[in-house]
Amino acid sequence: MTASTRPLDGRVALVTGASSGIGEATAVALAAAGAAVAIGARRADRLDALAAKLRDDGARVLTLDLDVTDEAACRDAVRRTREELGGLDVLVNNAGVMLLGTIVGADVEDWRRMLSTNVLGLMYLTHAAIDGMLEQGSGDVVNISSVAGRTARKGAGVYNASKWAVNAFSESLRQEVTTSGVRISLVEPGAVATELTDHITQPDAKAASQRMYTEMTPLQAEDVARAIVYVVTQPPHVAVNEVLVRPTAQER
């Protein structure tokens, strides 16, 4: 991009779940738009590879060994981002797991993992970041939800619950801060070709999810990243509060 097409020049973004999928693609897209990026995840080797690529392309990058279920680690990630990159203008809460399966007969550890990561992790990061954004009178919090946050389906009950929680939390926070210059946005993807289905522990649910992806052309992570860049590059008086993006062939 030329200087005139780098709308995030001078801004700093923090992206969670950046070691693969939507998080990785978002870090690349935000850096291409001019942002300095803090990239957080648990897989340090993948973060290092991404950081090297971004630096080769001229971006300022901070890597964060980050487990979002650890509240203290979330506070530290925000602190380091501000201290080492000079601020925090965009927070993309992307870290999440999709452990689909029936409620009857479920391994409740899957529930704990989803609620700890998808809900509490997002809340911890937002809580750590929001006061500084309010003090500076600007900032974007982009929460990655899902079409599953709109429509409940058999075999996805607790994942649905986690994403409905994200939607409710985001809308309530939006109303709290909407006159302060801080924008709260939801991006809700449908089926995206990422590693999420690989982690499903119920065999039938895993097979059904993977089969669905063979029956349509799913979104790519870069498609979702473009939606995120669109949200955070609007003029200050424009808040894109919600973006639902599905594969063209996805029914629900």
PLY file of the C-alpha trace (Angstrom):
ply
format ascii 1.0
element vertex 252
property float x
property float y
property float z
element edge 251
property int vertex1
property int vertex2
end_header
0.00 0.00 0.00
1.04 3.58 -0.61
0.90 6.14 2.18
-2.46 7.41 0.90
-3.96 3.93 1.16
-2.65 3.12 4.64
-5.56 4.34 6.77
-4.15 2.87 10.01
-0.78 4.62 9.91
0.18 5.64 13.44
-2.33 3.32 15.09
-1.67 0.26 17.24
-3.69 -2.96 17.18
-3.73 -6.00 19.45
-5.01 -9.26 17.93
-5.66 -12.38 20.01
-5.63 -15.88 18.59
-3.11 -14.63 16.04
-1.21 -17.87 15.48
-3.57 -19.11 12.74
-6.81 -18.55 10.89
-8.75 -15.32 11.27
-6.31 -13.88 13.82
-3.29 -14.39 11.62
-5.05 -12.99 8.55
-6.29 -10.01 10.55
-2.80 -9.18 11.82
-1.52 -9.25 8.24
-4.38 -7.06 6.99
-4.07 -4.50 9.79
-0.31 -4.26 9.27
-0.84 -3.79 5.53
-3.18 -0.92 6.38
-0.37 0.71 8.37
-0.94 -0.40 11.96
1.69 -1.58 14.40
0.46 -4.94 15.64
0.72 -6.88 18.89
0.00 -10.52 18.14
-1.04 -12.81 20.97
-1.49 -16.59 21.17
-0.18 -19.65 23.01
1.76 -21.16 20.07
4.97 -19.14 20.25
6.62 -20.79 17.23
3.78 -19.73 14.95
3.78 -16.23 16.36
7.49 -15.92 15.69
7.00 -16.97 12.06
4.16 -14.46 11.61
6.18 -11.71 13.28
9.09 -12.35 10.92
6.79 -12.07 7.91
5.24 -8.84 9.15
8.61 -7.29 9.93
9.87 -8.23 6.48
6.94 -6.23 5.14
7.94 -3.22 7.26
5.53 -3.49 10.19
6.28 -2.88 13.84
5.35 -6.05 15.73
5.17 -7.24 19.32
4.69 -10.93 20.09
2.75 -11.90 23.21
2.73 -15.37 24.75
-0.92 -15.07 25.69
-3.49 -17.42 27.21
-6.64 -15.31 27.28
-8.15 -17.43 30.07
-5.50 -15.94 32.39
-6.79 -12.55 33.55
-3.36 -11.34 34.68
-1.86 -12.30 31.31
-4.55 -10.25 29.56
-3.75 -7.19 31.66
-0.06 -7.67 30.97
-0.67 -7.99 27.21
-2.45 -4.64 27.15
0.21 -3.02 29.32
3.06 -4.28 27.14
1.29 -3.23 23.96
0.91 0.31 25.22
4.43 0.50 26.62
6.29 -1.13 23.71
4.22 0.01 20.72
3.14 3.37 22.09
-0.60 2.93 22.55
-3.62 0.79 21.81
-6.24 1.87 19.28
-7.72 -1.41 18.04
-8.41 -4.58 20.04
-9.53 -7.62 18.05
-10.85 -10.30 20.40
-10.49 -13.27 18.10
-9.20 -16.11 20.31
-11.81 -18.85 20.52
-12.60 -22.54 20.30
-15.53 -24.31 18.64
-16.04 -27.62 20.42
-19.33 -28.60 18.85
-21.33 -31.51 20.19
-24.54 -32.58 21.85
-25.38 -31.46 25.35
-26.50 -34.95 26.32
-23.41 -37.05 26.89
-21.02 -34.12 26.57
-17.61 -33.87 28.19
-18.17 -30.78 30.33
-14.48 -29.92 30.06
-15.33 -28.85 26.51
-17.87 -26.45 28.00
-15.34 -25.00 30.41
-12.83 -24.48 27.60
-15.37 -22.69 25.40
-16.76 -20.44 28.11
-13.32 -19.64 29.52
-11.86 -18.77 26.12
-14.78 -17.45 24.08
-16.44 -15.45 26.86
-14.18 -14.77 29.84
-11.05 -14.32 27.74
-12.80 -11.75 25.57
-14.13 -10.00 28.66
-10.73 -9.95 30.38
-9.01 -8.33 27.38
-11.80 -5.83 26.91
-11.75 -4.90 30.59
-7.98 -4.40 30.46
-8.16 -2.20 27.36
-11.32 -0.14 27.73
-10.25 2.39 30.39
-7.29 3.56 28.32
-9.48 3.93 25.24
-11.98 5.98 27.21
-9.19 8.20 28.52
-7.91 8.88 25.00
-11.45 9.35 23.65
-11.09 6.85 20.84
-10.60 3.20 20.08
-12.15 0.14 18.48
-13.02 -3.12 20.20
-13.89 -5.75 17.61
-15.34 -8.95 19.05
-15.36 -11.99 16.80
-18.63 -13.78 17.34
-20.36 -16.12 14.88
-23.57 -16.79 13.04
-23.93 -19.24 15.96
-24.53 -16.18 18.14
-27.78 -15.58 16.25
-29.20 -19.04 15.56
-29.17 -21.94 18.01
-28.81 -25.40 16.49
-28.90 -28.94 17.78
-25.37 -30.12 18.38
-23.97 -26.66 19.08
-25.74 -25.62 22.26
-22.82 -24.54 24.43
-20.94 -22.98 21.51
-24.16 -21.11 20.73
-24.37 -20.01 24.36
-20.81 -18.69 24.31
-21.40 -16.63 21.20
-24.77 -15.31 22.38
-22.91 -14.16 25.49
-20.38 -12.33 23.32
-23.18 -10.58 21.46
-24.98 -9.52 24.65
-21.78 -8.32 26.33
-20.81 -6.33 23.24
-24.17 -4.59 22.90
-24.32 -3.70 26.59
-20.80 -2.26 26.49
-21.60 -0.36 23.30
-24.41 1.40 25.11
-22.10 2.26 28.04
-19.39 3.89 25.94
-21.16 5.04 22.79
-20.88 8.77 23.57
-17.18 8.55 24.44
-15.69 8.07 20.96
-15.01 4.36 21.56
-16.64 1.94 19.10
-17.71 -1.62 19.93
-18.26 -3.91 16.97
-19.27 -7.50 16.34
-18.05 -9.48 13.35
-20.06 -12.67 12.96
-18.66 -15.13 10.42
-20.40 -18.16 9.06
-18.37 -21.18 7.99
-14.67 -20.29 7.67
-11.93 -22.64 6.51
-9.77 -22.67 9.65
-8.43 -25.20 12.16
-11.45 -24.92 14.47
-13.12 -28.12 13.30
-9.95 -30.12 13.98
-10.37 -29.56 17.72
-13.91 -30.93 18.08
-13.84 -33.89 20.46
-17.20 -35.59 19.72
-16.57 -37.81 16.67
-20.04 -37.43 15.13
-20.02 -33.65 15.58
-16.54 -33.41 14.09
-17.51 -35.47 11.04
-20.71 -33.49 10.50
-18.89 -30.17 10.76
-16.14 -31.21 8.38
-18.69 -32.60 5.94
-20.50 -29.26 5.84
-17.31 -27.59 4.66
-17.06 -29.96 1.70
-20.59 -29.14 0.58
-19.96 -25.44 -0.02
-17.18 -22.97 -0.67
-16.44 -21.67 2.84
-15.12 -18.26 3.71
-11.37 -17.85 3.91
-9.78 -16.17 6.90
-8.79 -13.26 4.67
-12.47 -12.60 3.88
-13.17 -12.01 7.56
-10.00 -9.94 7.96
-11.22 -7.58 5.22
-14.47 -7.09 7.14
-12.51 -6.21 10.28
-10.35 -3.69 8.44
-13.52 -2.15 6.98
-14.98 -1.74 10.48
-11.93 -0.05 12.01
-11.17 2.28 9.11
-14.47 4.14 9.11
-14.47 7.88 9.95
-14.75 8.59 13.69
-18.45 9.48 13.46
-19.30 6.13 11.82
-19.73 3.00 13.95
-20.27 -0.30 12.18
-21.66 -2.17 15.15
-22.40 -5.50 13.53
-21.22 -7.39 10.44
-22.67 -10.80 9.56
-20.68 -12.47 6.78
-21.54 -15.93 5.46
-20.47 -18.04 2.52
-22.90 -17.36 -0.30
-24.12 -20.97 -0.18
-24.62 -21.19 3.59
-28.30 -21.41 4.47
-28.11 -20.65 8.21
0 1
1 2
2 3
3 4
4 5
5 6
6 7
7 8
8 9
9 10
10 11
11 12
12 13
13 14
14 15
15 16
16 17
17 18
18 19
19 20
20 21
21 22
22 23
23 24
24 25
25 26
26 27
27 28
28 29
29 30
30 31
31 32
32 33
33 34
34 35
35 36
36 37
37 38
38 39
39 40
40 41
41 42
42 43
43 44
44 45
45 46
46 47
47 48
48 49
49 50
50 51
51 52
52 53
53 54
54 55
55 56
56 57
57 58
58 59
59 60
60 61
61 62
62 63
63 64
64 65
65 66
66 67
67 68
68 69
69 70
70 71
71 72
72 73
73 74
74 75
75 76
76 77
77 78
78 79
79 80
80 81
81 82
82 83
83 84
84 85
85 86
86 87
87 88
88 89
89 90
90 91
91 92
92 93
93 94
94 95
95 96
96 97
97 98
98 99
99 100
100 101
101 102
102 103
103 104
104 105
105 106
106 107
107 108
108 109
109 110
110 111
111 112
112 113
113 114
114 115
115 116
116 117
117 118
118 119
119 120
120 121
121 122
122 123
123 124
124 125
125 126
126 127
127 128
128 129
129 130
130 131
131 132
132 133
133 134
134 135
135 136
136 137
137 138
138 139
139 140
140 141
141 142
142 143
143 144
144 145
145 146
146 147
147 148
148 149
149 150
150 151
151 152
152 153
153 154
154 155
155 156
156 157
157 158
158 159
159 160
160 161
161 162
162 163
163 164
164 165
165 166
166 167
167 168
168 169
169 170
170 171
171 172
172 173
173 174
174 175
175 176
176 177
177 178
178 179
179 180
180 181
181 182
182 183
183 184
184 185
185 186
186 187
187 188
188 189
189 190
190 191
191 192
192 193
193 194
194 195
195 196
196 197
197 198
198 199
199 200
200 201
201 202
202 203
203 204
204 205
205 206
206 207
207 208
208 209
209 210
210 211
211 212
212 213
213 214
214 215
215 216
216 217
217 218
218 219
219 220
220 221
221 222
222 223
223 224
224 225
225 226
226 227
227 228
228 229
229 230
230 231
231 232
232 233
233 234
234 235
235 236
236 237
237 238
238 239
239 240
240 241
241 242
242 243
243 244
244 245
245 246
246 247
247 248
248 249
249 250
250 251
